Amino acid sequence: MADVVLTCRSSVRYSLFLLVFLTSLQSLNSDIIRAYSGNDLRQEERFYPTVMIATLVRNKAHVLPYFFGLVEKLDYPKDRISLWIRSDHNEDNSTSMVSTWIKAVEHLYNNVEFVYDDSYTKYEDAKSPCDWSDQRFKHVMHLRDKALHAARLQWADYLFMIDADVLLENPKVLKILMQQKQTLVAPMLTTEIPDSSYSNFWGAMDDHGFYKRVPEYFKVLERETTGIFQVPMIYTAFLLDMRDKRTALLSYIPPVGYNRAIDDIIVFAFSAKMAEIPMHVVNTEHFGLMNVPLEARHSLAIEREQFQFTRVQSLDDANPDMGPGVDYIIEGRGLVPSPHLTAPLVPKDKLGFDKVYMINLERRSERRVRMLHVFDILGIEAELIPAVDGKLINASYLSKLNIQILPGFSDPVKGRPMTMGEIGCFLSHYNIWQDVVAKGYEQVVVFEDDLKFEPYFRTKLAFIMRTVKERVPNWDLIYLGRKRLNRKDEVLLEGTESLVWPSYSYWTLSYLLSGRGARKLLAQEPLQKLLPVDEYLPVMFNKHPEASWKEPFHPRNLIALSSEPLLIFPTHYLGEPNYISDTEYSELITEKTNHNTAEEPQNAPVHEINTNKHFGAKEEKGPKGNEMKVTSHFQDEF
């Protein structure tokens, strides 16, 4: 073949051809780059590992709208997720809720498999829906093992096993767990129950496979140290890397010769140990919440109450800046249900009383919004009572009501006269006492607007009322929330551990009042010898330490009790962010002030922020806040 010789003309033609070719190639590359950059996220999503989410559902209608709402928000491509759901032995409408949700979202996911059985509502050997009987354990172990098998058949890269009452508040949980590059890893989950040390991992295990408490557990739980930790047990929610060949050895079915408890989590932990797959937990971020498991003596109503408490706490956590003039925001905060499901409404009642009152200052709209929403969650039908605002009280108002301060009164801690806010607070309660007598009510509940409820409030209150009806049927007043000042002087009501005879106490956060008690409080004509209301009540049950203040009041025969432990606590304590007192930081009655002019409340002076002082001082607690622990009589109920 003759050599090709480029002449000057042919060189020019070649150069032009090369220029056109390169220009076209550059244009093509630009189109490719633009096409890729426009779809790069989609291209990445196609190569995300596949995840099968496996969930067992039983009697979870109260939580499913929120559980599925959070599943929808997971920051992970839905077309790389398959859903494997099983449901049976339901006494509620869990099955229909799951079906409704699946119909709305199944087109978004790679695959959805939902199998249910509504032919049975109970296990034959179970004492209650909350009882983990032998039949229930074996059935759950069988289903969880089927989930493992299903993940293998799907060739899923990961299996995410999760209980249907877990609230995954961190949408990045799947990605974070995958980044740990461990075969078996769980996000640390905690509970909103006060002083509970319950979580979804164990710090240690004894030789029989049971829980063993060790100090290191609390360092991880309380995030004194953060990271990823090898632990002997994880459950409730965990990610399993199915690409590890060792996972073929995992099972929820006890092997031959197994001699530990027939319990799904213990069997699985044993299986992982035999397969030499270590378990890990990650606590680097807040991932979500779980419920404390209940026992055979419990009912579904107790389980729902626990979740109601979690809803309230979650919303409070989402409003950390709530204070005077700062709205308490409900829409879009806290636990938000799936748009495809309607969250069940809690029927409202008056807690078994003739009336439930809630005192609120008109200018404290943030407290009012919060409390009304809390009542919606807890199912409490309350009447809003406009508080008498100390900022608006003037001399003519005091004269009209013939209000006279008790001679010699000064604040026990600060030595100051009574404030207009304290007068307004007394009148707010006084007006309720009058209403109780005028309408012939026998028993009522009084709430102020700056309080928090204990978990299982309704059930604990019902237990108290059954107890007091049997042992002190002539009661007049029962504190639900107060500040104990001389707890060592208080004595338990004989035969109980849920009620005490109170000593000198502050605060009127919440109390129960009988019609007889209201008549006793009014009969003393207290407006003509006025004290702050939380000084007046101890005077009337003859436990006030100041003898000269008690002397004008006869008889001091109010029969007062208090719940033990307390069922109500303040939303804020003195010295905490957003604490404000409408009684402490208002005008003194000796000051010449235009009280017709409403003013914004003053902030607490810095020198007065002392947690050992009256009005808002935080109560002393033992290790782990033991004053809020449930005592044995309550424990029988819970």
Backbone torsions as a table, in degrees:
resi	resn	phi	psi	omega
1	MET	NA	128.6	-177.9
2	ALA	-66.1	145.0	176.8
3	ASP	-66.9	146.2	177.5
4	VAL	-90.6	121.6	179.7
5	VAL	-108.9	124.5	-178.6
6	LEU	-89.0	118.7	174.8
7	THR	-83.4	176.8	179.0
8	CYS	-60.9	-43.1	-178.7
9	ARG	-67.9	-45.2	-179.6
10	SER	-65.9	-31.6	177.4
11	SER	-63.9	-39.5	178.4
12	VAL	-65.1	-44.9	179.6
13	ARG	-61.9	-40.3	-179.1
14	TYR	-65.4	-41.0	-179.9
15	SER	-62.7	-41.8	178.4
16	LEU	-64.2	-41.7	179.0
17	PHE	-62.1	-42.7	-179.0
18	LEU	-64.7	-38.6	179.3
19	LEU	-63.8	-44.4	179.2
20	VAL	-63.5	-41.8	-179.1
21	PHE	-63.1	-46.9	-178.6
22	LEU	-65.4	-38.3	177.9
23	THR	-62.8	-42.4	179.0
24	SER	-65.1	-40.6	-179.9
25	LEU	-64.1	-40.8	179.2
26	GLN	-63.5	-41.1	178.4
27	SER	-63.2	-41.0	179.1
28	LEU	-63.9	-43.8	178.8
29	ASN	-61.7	-39.1	178.8
30	SER	-62.5	-41.9	178.5
31	ASP	-62.7	-41.2	-180.0
32	ILE	-64.8	-43.7	-179.7
33	ILE	-62.7	-43.4	179.3
34	ARG	-64.5	-41.2	-179.7
35	ALA	-63.4	-41.0	-179.4
36	TYR	-70.2	-44.4	-177.9
37	SER	-64.1	-29.1	177.8
38	GLY	-74.5	-20.8	-176.9
39	ASN	-125.0	15.3	-173.8
40	ASP	-62.0	-36.9	179.0
41	LEU	-64.3	-41.6	179.8
42	ARG	-65.3	-39.0	178.6
43	GLN	-63.0	-41.3	179.2
44	GLU	-63.4	-42.8	-176.8
45	GLU	-60.8	-34.8	-178.9
46	ARG	-65.0	-20.9	-178.7
47	PHE	-105.7	7.6	172.7
48	TYR	-64.9	146.3	175.7
49	PRO	-59.7	148.3	177.6
50	THR	-81.7	144.7	-178.0
51	VAL	-129.9	130.7	170.0
52	MET	-103.6	119.3	177.1
53	ILE	-94.5	118.9	-178.2
54	ALA	-110.2	128.4	-176.1
55	THR	-138.3	135.6	172.0
56	LEU	-105.9	131.4	-174.7
57	VAL	-120.0	125.5	172.9
58	ARG	-148.3	120.3	176.7
59	ASN	53.2	48.7	-177.6
60	LYS	-120.6	26.0	-178.4
61	ALA	-59.5	-31.7	-177.7
62	HIS	-70.8	-23.0	-175.7
63	VAL	-112.0	-19.0	-173.5
64	LEU	-56.6	-41.8	178.6
65	PRO	-56.6	-34.6	-178.4
66	TYR	-83.0	-38.6	176.6
67	PHE	-59.4	-51.3	-178.5
68	PHE	-69.6	-32.3	176.4
69	GLY	-60.0	-38.0	178.6
70	LEU	-77.1	-33.5	174.9
71	VAL	-61.1	-41.0	179.1
72	GLU	-60.8	-30.1	-175.5
73	LYS	-88.3	-0.2	179.2
74	LEU	-56.8	132.8	-179.7
75	ASP	-82.2	73.9	-179.2
76	TYR	-157.8	140.2	-177.1
77	PRO	-59.1	123.2	-177.9
78	LYS	-65.6	-28.2	-179.3
79	ASP	-76.6	-1.1	173.4
80	ARG	-105.7	7.4	-178.8
81	ILE	-115.6	133.9	169.2
82	SER	-114.8	148.3	-177.3
83	LEU	-112.5	130.4	178.5
84	TRP	-125.2	109.5	-172.8
85	ILE	-127.5	134.5	175.7
86	ARG	-128.2	142.8	-179.3
87	SER	-148.0	136.0	177.4
88	ASP	-164.1	172.8	177.9
89	HIS	54.6	41.5	-179.1
90	ASN	-92.7	139.5	171.0
91	GLU	-104.0	-4.5	177.1
92	ASP	-117.8	-164.8	-176.6
93	ASN	-99.3	36.7	178.9
94	SER	-55.8	-44.2	-176.3
95	THR	-59.1	-46.8	-178.3
96	SER	-67.0	-32.7	179.1
97	MET	-68.3	-42.9	177.7
98	VAL	-61.8	-44.3	-179.4
99	SER	-60.6	-43.1	-180.0
100	THR	-62.2	-44.5	-178.6
101	TRP	-65.7	-43.1	-178.5
102	ILE	-61.9	-41.8	179.6
103	LYS	-59.3	-31.9	-177.2
104	ALA	-81.2	-25.6	-170.7
105	VAL	-122.5	-7.4	-170.6
106	GLU	-60.6	-27.6	179.8
107	HIS	-68.7	-15.6	-178.1
108	LEU	-85.4	-22.3	-172.4
109	TYR	-102.3	157.6	-178.5
110	ASN	-61.8	-40.7	-179.2
111	ASN	-160.9	145.0	177.9
112	VAL	-133.3	127.7	177.8
113	GLU	-130.0	113.8	-178.7
114	PHE	-124.4	119.3	178.9
115	VAL	-124.2	131.5	-179.6
116	TYR	-138.1	161.8	179.4
117	ASP	-141.0	108.7	-179.1
118	ASP	-100.2	14.2	-176.8
119	SER	-76.8	-18.9	179.3
120	TYR	-128.5	143.3	175.7
121	THR	-111.2	-18.0	-176.2
122	LYS	-138.2	158.9	169.3
123	TYR	-90.4	138.4	-174.9
124	GLU	-59.4	-32.9	-176.7
125	ASP	-97.4	9.2	-177.3
126	ALA	-92.4	140.2	178.1
127	LYS	-83.4	-23.9	-179.4
128	SER	-160.0	170.7	177.2
129	PRO	-62.8	-19.8	-178.7
130	CYS	-94.1	-2.3	-176.4
131	ASP	-77.9	126.4	174.3
132	TRP	-90.5	80.8	-179.2
133	SER	-79.3	170.5	179.9
134	ASP	-59.7	-43.3	-179.8
135	GLN	-62.5	-40.1	-179.7
136	ARG	-66.4	-45.2	178.3
137	PHE	-56.9	-47.9	-176.6
138	LYS	-65.4	-38.1	178.6
139	HIS	-66.2	-44.3	179.5
140	VAL	-64.2	-40.8	178.0
141	MET	-62.1	-39.3	178.1
142	HIS	-63.5	-44.0	-179.3
143	LEU	-67.5	-42.1	-179.9
144	ARG	-64.7	-35.8	177.5
145	ASP	-67.0	-35.6	176.1
146	LYS	-65.2	-33.6	176.8
147	ALA	-64.4	-41.9	175.4
148	LEU	-58.2	-46.4	-179.0
149	HIS	-64.1	-40.4	179.9
150	ALA	-63.4	-39.2	178.5
151	ALA	-64.4	-36.4	178.1
152	ARG	-68.1	-42.6	-179.7
153	LEU	-64.5	-33.6	179.5
154	GLN	-79.4	-6.5	-172.6
155	TRP	54.9	38.0	178.7
156	ALA	-66.5	140.3	176.0
157	ASP	-70.4	-37.7	-178.6
158	TYR	-135.1	149.8	169.0
159	LEU	-116.2	124.0	176.2
160	PHE	-109.2	103.6	179.9
161	MET	-89.6	126.3	-175.5
162	ILE	-148.1	137.6	176.1
163	ASP	-76.6	153.4	-172.6
164	ALA	-77.5	-2.8	175.9
165	ASP	-111.8	15.1	174.0
166	VAL	-82.7	137.9	-179.3
167	LEU	-112.5	98.3	-176.8
168	LEU	-82.3	90.5	-175.6
169	GLU	-82.2	-12.9	177.5
170	ASN	-100.1	107.6	-175.5
171	PRO	-67.1	-15.8	-178.4
172	LYS	-92.6	12.6	-171.8
173	VAL	-57.3	-42.6	-178.4
174	LEU	-64.1	-45.0	-179.4
175	LYS	-64.6	-41.1	-179.2
176	ILE	-65.1	-41.4	178.9
177	LEU	-65.1	-40.0	178.9
178	MET	-64.5	-34.6	-179.6
179	GLN	-65.1	-18.4	-179.6
180	GLN	-73.4	-19.2	177.6
181	LYS	55.6	44.8	176.1
182	GLN	-120.6	149.4	-177.1
183	THR	-68.8	-37.3	-174.2
184	LEU	-136.4	110.6	-172.3
185	VAL	-146.2	142.9	-178.8
186	ALA	-123.3	146.8	168.6
187	PRO	-79.9	137.1	179.4
188	MET	-68.9	125.7	177.6
189	LEU	-114.6	143.5	179.8
190	THR	-127.2	-179.4	179.7
191	THR	-121.6	154.5	178.2
192	GLU	-84.0	-6.2	-178.5
193	ILE	-63.4	124.7	-176.0
194	PRO	-57.0	137.3	175.0
195	ASP	62.4	15.0	177.3
196	SER	-84.4	137.9	177.0
197	SER	-105.7	21.0	-177.1
198	TYR	-80.0	142.0	177.5
199	SER	-153.6	-170.4	-178.1
200	ASN	-104.3	26.1	174.3
201	PHE	-147.2	160.1	175.1
202	TRP	-111.7	146.7	175.5
203	GLY	-84.5	-24.8	-179.6
204	ALA	-160.0	164.5	-178.6
205	MET	-140.2	140.2	179.4
206	ASP	-82.7	-177.7	-174.9
207	ASP	-67.6	-16.0	-179.9
208	HIS	-99.2	4.2	177.8
209	GLY	87.5	12.8	-179.7
210	PHE	-100.2	164.5	-176.6
211	TYR	-62.3	139.7	176.8
212	LYS	-135.0	125.1	-177.4
213	ARG	-84.5	133.3	177.4
214	VAL	-136.7	152.1	-178.2
215	PRO	-58.4	-33.5	-177.4
216	GLU	-60.7	-27.8	-180.0
217	TYR	-57.6	-44.7	-175.5
218	PHE	-71.4	-28.9	176.9
219	LYS	-64.6	-36.6	177.3
220	VAL	-76.0	-46.4	-177.5
221	LEU	-58.7	-44.0	-176.8
222	GLU	-90.9	6.6	176.2
223	ARG	58.7	35.7	170.1
224	GLU	-66.9	-33.8	170.3
225	THR	-125.6	142.2	-178.0
226	THR	-125.1	153.8	179.7
227	GLY	146.6	-148.9	176.1
228	ILE	-117.0	134.5	-172.0
229	PHE	-130.2	137.8	173.9
230	GLN	-80.4	129.5	-177.3
231	VAL	-135.5	162.9	-177.6
232	PRO	-84.4	-9.8	-176.0
233	MET	-153.6	131.1	167.4
234	ILE	-134.0	151.6	-178.9
235	TYR	-163.9	-178.8	177.2
236	THR	74.6	-45.6	174.8
237	ALA	-155.7	123.1	176.9
238	PHE	-157.0	158.7	-179.8
239	LEU	-111.3	130.4	-179.0
240	LEU	-118.3	122.7	179.0
241	ASP	-81.7	102.7	-175.7
242	MET	-72.9	-9.3	179.4
243	ARG	-75.5	-15.9	175.4
244	ASP	-75.9	121.8	-176.0
245	LYS	-60.6	-25.0	-179.2
246	ARG	-65.6	-21.6	-178.6
247	THR	-65.3	-17.5	177.0
248	ALA	-64.4	-17.8	-178.9
249	LEU	-90.7	-8.8	-176.3
250	LEU	-75.9	145.2	179.9
251	SER	-160.2	153.4	172.0
252	TYR	-98.2	0.8	179.7
253	ILE	-96.1	124.7	-178.2
254	PRO	-59.8	134.2	178.2
255	PRO	-76.3	168.7	176.1
256	VAL	-60.1	132.3	179.6
257	GLY	89.4	-2.4	178.6
258	TYR	-64.1	130.4	-175.9
259	ASN	-128.4	23.9	177.3
260	ARG	-103.2	-174.3	-176.6
261	ALA	-64.4	143.5	173.7
262	ILE	-82.8	85.5	-175.3
263	ASP	-143.6	130.7	-171.9
264	ASP	-57.8	-41.3	-176.1
265	ILE	-74.5	-34.0	179.9
266	ILE	-71.4	-40.5	177.4
267	VAL	-62.6	-43.7	-178.4
268	PHE	-67.0	-40.3	178.2
269	ALA	-62.9	-39.1	176.9
270	PHE	-63.3	-42.4	179.5
271	SER	-62.1	-42.9	179.6
272	ALA	-64.0	-38.4	179.3
273	LYS	-65.3	-43.3	179.6
274	MET	-65.2	-31.9	178.6
275	ALA	-84.1	-0.6	-178.8
276	GLU	59.1	41.6	175.2
277	ILE	-109.7	106.7	-179.8
278	PRO	-70.4	149.2	175.9
279	MET	-97.5	145.2	-179.5
280	HIS	-134.9	154.9	173.5
281	VAL	-130.8	143.0	-179.6
282	VAL	-114.1	131.2	179.5
283	ASN	-126.4	23.4	-175.8
284	THR	-69.0	-22.5	-178.9
285	GLU	-141.1	167.2	169.9
286	HIS	-78.6	121.5	-177.9
287	PHE	-103.3	-32.7	-179.0
288	GLY	162.2	-169.8	-173.2
289	LEU	-124.1	156.9	175.2
290	MET	-136.7	161.9	176.7
291	ASN	-95.8	150.0	175.5
292	VAL	-75.2	127.3	-179.2
293	PRO	-65.6	145.1	-177.8
294	LEU	-100.9	179.6	-173.8
295	GLU	-121.9	-178.7	-172.5
296	ALA	-59.6	-31.5	-177.7
297	ARG	-76.5	-9.1	-175.5
298	HIS	-88.8	163.1	179.3
299	SER	-120.5	171.4	175.7
300	LEU	-64.5	-28.4	177.5
301	ALA	-62.7	-39.3	177.2
302	ILE	-65.6	-41.4	179.0
303	GLU	-62.1	-41.4	178.3
304	ARG	-65.8	-38.2	178.0
305	GLU	-62.1	-39.8	178.2
306	GLN	-61.0	-42.3	-179.6
307	PHE	-69.5	-35.5	176.4
308	GLN	-59.6	-41.9	177.4
309	PHE	-61.7	-42.4	179.1
310	THR	-61.5	-40.4	178.2
311	ARG	-60.8	-44.7	-179.7
312	VAL	-63.5	-47.4	-178.6
313	GLN	-62.5	-40.4	-179.8
314	SER	-62.5	-39.8	178.9
315	LEU	-70.4	-38.3	175.7
316	ASP	-63.4	-41.0	178.1
317	ASP	-61.8	-30.9	-179.1
318	ALA	-82.1	-4.1	178.2
319	ASN	-124.6	58.6	-174.2
320	PRO	-68.5	-20.8	-174.9
321	ASP	-98.8	11.0	-178.5
322	MET	-60.3	127.9	178.8
323	GLY	-165.7	-175.9	179.7
324	PRO	-53.7	124.2	179.0
325	GLY	81.6	-0.8	179.1
326	VAL	-108.6	119.7	-176.0
327	ASP	-63.3	142.7	169.5
328	TYR	-89.2	111.4	-171.2
329	ILE	-95.4	126.1	-179.4
330	ILE	-102.6	-48.8	-175.5
331	GLU	-61.4	120.7	175.2
332	GLY	83.0	2.1	-179.9
333	ARG	-117.5	162.7	-178.1
334	GLY	70.0	-147.8	178.7
335	LEU	-84.5	118.0	-177.0
336	VAL	-108.5	125.9	-177.7
337	PRO	-72.2	159.7	174.3
338	SER	-60.1	140.0	177.5
339	PRO	-66.4	-11.9	-177.4
340	HIS	-93.4	-3.7	-179.6
341	LEU	-131.3	147.1	176.1
342	THR	-97.6	119.4	179.4
343	ALA	-67.3	133.5	-178.9
344	PRO	-60.5	135.6	175.9
345	LEU	-82.1	140.3	178.7
346	VAL	-87.1	120.4	178.5
347	PRO	-59.1	139.2	-177.9
348	LYS	-96.9	145.3	172.9
349	ASP	-150.0	-179.3	-177.0
350	LYS	-100.1	24.8	175.3
351	LEU	63.0	19.8	-179.3
352	GLY	87.4	8.1	-178.9
353	PHE	-108.2	168.9	178.7
354	ASP	-71.7	-31.4	-177.3
355	LYS	-158.4	146.4	171.9
356	VAL	-119.3	121.3	-179.7
357	TYR	-105.2	144.8	171.7
358	MET	-133.1	117.1	-177.1
359	ILE	-87.2	131.4	-179.5
360	ASN	-150.2	132.8	172.8
361	LEU	-72.1	137.3	-178.5
362	GLU	-57.7	-35.3	-178.3
363	ARG	-80.9	-1.8	176.7
364	ARG	-102.0	60.9	-176.6
365	SER	-64.6	-31.8	-178.6
366	GLU	-65.5	-36.2	177.2
367	ARG	-71.1	-39.5	-178.8
368	ARG	-63.0	-46.4	180.0
369	VAL	-60.6	-44.3	-179.4
370	ARG	-62.7	-50.0	-175.6
371	MET	-64.0	-39.8	179.3
372	LEU	-64.8	-36.2	177.8
373	HIS	-70.5	-38.7	176.8
374	VAL	-61.8	-41.2	177.6
375	PHE	-62.4	-35.9	176.6
376	ASP	-62.1	-43.5	-178.1
377	ILE	-67.7	-41.2	-176.0
378	LEU	-86.5	-9.0	179.3
379	GLY	74.9	41.1	-178.3
380	ILE	-108.6	125.0	176.8
381	GLU	-93.6	106.2	-174.5
382	ALA	-121.7	149.6	174.5
383	GLU	-98.5	129.4	179.6
384	LEU	-79.0	123.2	179.2
385	ILE	-109.0	113.0	178.3
386	PRO	-62.2	124.6	-179.7
387	ALA	-73.2	151.9	172.8
388	VAL	-78.5	119.4	-172.7
389	ASP	-86.9	116.0	178.6
390	GLY	-60.1	-23.7	178.9
391	LYS	-68.7	-19.1	-176.0
392	LEU	-107.9	0.0	-179.6
393	ILE	-79.1	135.4	176.1
394	ASN	-130.0	-180.0	-174.9
395	ALA	-62.5	-38.9	-178.8
396	SER	-66.1	-34.3	178.2
397	TYR	-64.5	-44.7	179.5
398	LEU	-64.1	-39.0	-179.3
399	SER	-67.5	-39.7	-178.6
400	LYS	-60.8	-38.3	-179.4
401	LEU	-90.5	2.4	-178.3
402	ASN	53.5	44.1	-179.0
403	ILE	-80.8	127.4	178.2
404	GLN	-132.2	131.0	-179.0
405	ILE	-75.9	141.8	178.6
406	LEU	-57.4	123.6	179.3
407	PRO	-55.9	133.9	177.4
408	GLY	88.5	-0.2	-179.0
409	PHE	-73.6	135.5	165.6
410	SER	-149.2	150.1	-176.6
411	ASP	-56.9	130.2	-175.5
412	PRO	-60.2	-25.5	-177.0
413	VAL	-99.3	-46.1	-171.7
414	LYS	-100.5	-9.8	177.2
415	GLY	68.0	21.3	-177.7
416	ARG	-101.2	165.2	174.7
417	PRO	-70.5	173.8	178.3
418	MET	-68.6	144.2	-179.6
419	THR	-96.5	159.8	175.7
420	MET	-61.8	-33.7	177.8
421	GLY	-63.7	-38.0	178.1
422	GLU	-68.1	-35.9	176.4
423	ILE	-65.3	-45.2	178.6
424	GLY	-60.4	-40.3	179.4
425	CYS	-63.7	-45.5	178.8
426	PHE	-59.8	-46.5	-178.1
427	LEU	-62.9	-34.6	178.6
428	SER	-61.4	-44.4	177.9
429	HIS	-72.1	-38.9	179.2
430	TYR	-58.1	-41.5	179.8
431	ASN	-63.3	-35.6	176.9
432	ILE	-67.1	-43.4	179.1
433	TRP	-58.8	-41.1	177.5
434	GLN	-62.7	-41.9	-179.6
435	ASP	-64.0	-40.3	179.3
436	VAL	-59.6	-45.9	-178.6
437	VAL	-70.1	-43.7	-177.4
438	ALA	-61.6	-34.9	-176.1
439	LYS	-98.8	2.4	174.6
440	GLY	68.7	29.1	179.6
441	TYR	-70.8	143.7	178.9
442	GLU	-93.5	-36.6	-178.7
443	GLN	-147.0	132.6	179.8
444	VAL	-137.3	165.1	174.7
445	VAL	-117.8	137.7	177.7
446	VAL	-119.9	126.0	174.7
447	PHE	-118.8	139.4	162.7
448	GLU	-87.9	-179.3	-169.4
449	ASP	-105.3	7.5	-177.2
450	ASP	-121.9	55.4	-172.7
451	LEU	-134.3	162.4	174.5
452	LYS	-123.4	144.7	179.4
453	PHE	-93.0	145.7	170.2
454	GLU	-71.5	155.7	172.8
455	PRO	-58.4	147.9	178.0
456	TYR	60.0	35.1	-175.1
457	PHE	-55.6	-48.3	-175.4
458	ARG	-61.1	-45.6	-177.1
459	THR	-67.9	-39.8	178.8
460	LYS	-65.6	-40.2	178.7
461	LEU	-64.0	-42.3	178.7
462	ALA	-62.0	-37.7	178.8
463	PHE	-65.3	-42.0	178.0
464	ILE	-60.5	-42.9	-177.3
465	MET	-68.5	-35.5	175.6
466	ARG	-65.0	-39.8	-179.2
467	THR	-67.1	-47.0	-175.4
468	VAL	-70.8	-30.9	177.0
469	LYS	-63.0	-35.6	-178.9
470	GLU	-79.3	-37.1	-169.1
471	ARG	-107.3	-32.3	179.4
472	VAL	-136.2	68.7	-175.2
473	PRO	-64.8	-18.2	-179.4
474	ASN	-98.0	26.4	-179.7
475	TRP	-61.9	152.7	178.1
476	ASP	-111.8	-41.7	-176.1
477	LEU	-145.7	139.1	175.9
478	ILE	-131.3	115.9	175.0
479	TYR	-68.6	134.8	168.7
480	LEU	-105.1	-27.0	177.8
481	GLY	-145.5	130.7	-178.2
482	ARG	-163.3	174.4	171.8
483	LYS	-108.4	113.4	178.3
484	ARG	-72.8	131.8	179.6
485	LEU	-108.6	-29.1	179.7
486	ASN	-135.2	66.1	-173.2
487	ARG	-63.6	-30.6	-179.0
488	LYS	-64.0	-19.6	-179.7
489	ASP	-90.8	-0.6	-175.6
490	GLU	-90.9	141.7	-175.6
491	VAL	-120.8	136.0	177.2
492	LEU	-65.1	142.8	171.5
493	LEU	-60.4	128.6	-174.4
494	GLU	-53.6	129.8	177.5
495	GLY	85.1	4.6	179.4
496	THR	-134.3	164.5	169.5
497	GLU	-129.3	18.9	-178.6
498	SER	-117.0	-3.7	179.8
499	LEU	-139.9	142.6	175.7
500	VAL	-128.8	159.7	167.7
501	TRP	-84.7	112.0	-172.2
502	PRO	-73.9	150.5	170.5
503	SER	-96.5	-165.1	178.4
504	TYR	-53.6	125.6	-174.1
505	SER	-138.6	154.7	172.2
506	TYR	-113.6	168.4	176.7
507	TRP	77.1	145.1	174.5
508	THR	-127.9	47.3	-178.3
509	LEU	-54.4	-45.9	179.8
510	SER	-163.2	141.0	176.2
511	TYR	-154.7	158.1	172.2
512	LEU	-98.0	143.7	-176.9
513	LEU	-137.5	132.6	174.5
514	SER	-90.0	161.8	175.9
515	GLY	-60.8	-38.3	177.7
516	ARG	-63.2	-41.2	178.2
517	GLY	-64.0	-40.2	178.5
518	ALA	-62.7	-40.4	179.9
519	ARG	-65.4	-38.7	177.4
520	LYS	-63.4	-41.5	-178.8
521	LEU	-66.3	-36.2	-179.1
522	LEU	-78.8	-31.6	-174.4
523	ALA	-62.5	-22.0	-179.0
524	GLN	-79.7	-3.7	-177.2
525	GLU	48.8	59.4	-171.3
526	PRO	-69.4	-15.8	-179.5
527	LEU	-68.6	-20.8	-179.9
528	GLN	-91.3	-2.2	175.8
529	LYS	-148.8	60.1	-164.8
530	LEU	-73.3	136.6	171.0
531	LEU	-127.3	161.3	169.0
532	PRO	-55.7	145.7	-172.1
533	VAL	-61.0	-32.7	-179.5
534	ASP	-82.3	-3.4	166.8
535	GLU	-91.9	-35.0	-176.7
536	TYR	-66.5	-41.4	-177.6
537	LEU	-61.9	-48.0	176.5
538	PRO	-62.5	-31.1	174.4
539	VAL	-60.4	-42.9	-173.9
540	MET	-74.0	-23.3	171.6
541	PHE	-104.5	20.9	167.5
542	ASN	60.7	39.7	178.4
543	LYS	-122.3	12.3	179.9
544	HIS	-80.9	135.4	-176.7
545	PRO	-74.5	-16.1	-176.3
546	GLU	-92.2	102.9	-174.8
547	ALA	-62.4	-37.5	-176.6
548	SER	-67.2	-25.8	177.6
549	TRP	-79.0	-27.6	-179.4
550	LYS	-78.1	-30.1	-170.3
551	GLU	-53.5	-42.0	-177.4
552	PRO	-70.0	-7.7	-173.8
553	PHE	-110.2	119.2	177.7
554	HIS	-143.3	138.0	-9.9
555	PRO	-81.4	152.5	177.3
556	ARG	-99.2	73.9	-168.4
557	ASN	-121.9	26.7	177.0
558	LEU	-68.7	125.0	179.3
559	ILE	-89.2	102.4	-173.0
560	ALA	-113.8	141.0	175.3
561	LEU	-131.4	174.3	175.1
562	SER	-144.8	143.3	174.2
563	SER	-65.4	148.1	179.6
564	GLU	-143.8	109.2	3.0
565	PRO	-73.7	171.3	178.9
566	LEU	-67.2	150.5	-179.9
567	LEU	-104.3	-10.1	-176.4
568	ILE	-132.3	138.9	178.1
569	PHE	-136.2	160.0	179.1
570	PRO	-69.6	151.5	173.5
571	THR	-70.8	-33.1	-179.6
572	HIS	-137.7	148.3	174.4
573	TYR	-110.5	158.1	179.1
574	LEU	-54.7	129.7	179.6
575	GLY	97.0	-16.0	178.0
576	GLU	-83.2	155.2	177.0
577	PRO	-56.2	139.0	176.0
578	ASN	70.2	12.9	172.5
579	TYR	-72.9	136.1	174.1
580	ILE	-149.8	138.8	176.3
581	SER	-114.9	124.3	177.4
582	ASP	-85.0	-1.7	175.2
583	THR	-103.3	-43.7	-176.9
584	GLU	-69.7	-46.3	-170.1
585	TYR	-103.9	58.5	173.7
586	SER	-129.8	-179.0	-173.7
587	GLU	-70.3	146.1	171.3
588	LEU	-78.3	147.6	-175.3
589	ILE	-70.4	-13.6	178.4
590	THR	-83.0	-12.4	-177.0
591	GLU	-81.0	143.3	176.0
592	LYS	-88.8	99.7	-174.4
593	THR	-134.0	147.7	174.0
594	ASN	-77.5	93.7	-175.0
595	HIS	-79.9	-0.9	173.8
596	ASN	-77.4	-14.5	-177.9
597	THR	-97.1	117.1	178.2
598	ALA	-75.1	129.3	179.7
599	GLU	-116.5	157.4	172.1
600	GLU	-69.0	142.3	-178.4
601	PRO	-62.7	145.9	177.2
602	GLN	-76.2	150.6	171.9
603	ASN	-78.0	154.9	178.8
604	ALA	-62.6	128.5	175.6
605	PRO	-57.8	141.9	-175.2
606	VAL	-59.2	-38.5	-176.3
607	HIS	-70.8	-13.0	-179.6
608	GLU	-95.3	-3.2	179.2
609	ILE	-79.0	89.5	-177.8
610	ASN	-137.4	112.6	-173.0
611	THR	-70.4	-0.9	176.9
612	ASN	-97.3	2.1	-176.1
613	LYS	-99.5	166.4	-178.2
614	HIS	-65.7	161.8	178.2
615	PHE	60.8	77.6	175.4
616	GLY	107.3	-4.3	178.7
617	ALA	-65.0	131.4	-176.5
618	LYS	-71.8	135.3	-177.8
619	GLU	-70.9	145.1	178.3
620	GLU	-69.2	141.8	-179.8
621	LYS	-129.6	151.2	176.1
622	GLY	-80.4	-170.8	179.0
623	PRO	-54.6	133.6	179.1
624	LYS	60.3	27.1	176.3
625	GLY	61.7	50.3	-170.1
626	ASN	-67.3	-10.7	179.1
627	GLU	-69.5	-15.1	179.0
628	MET	-101.9	7.9	178.2
629	LYS	-71.8	147.5	178.6
630	VAL	-77.3	122.8	179.7
631	THR	-81.8	174.5	-164.4
632	SER	-61.8	-36.2	-178.9
633	HIS	-67.9	-40.0	173.7
634	PHE	-65.1	-38.0	-177.3
635	GLN	-61.6	-31.0	176.3
636	ASP	-61.5	-30.8	-179.9
637	GLU	-84.7	-30.5	-170.4
638	PHE	-116.7	NA	NA
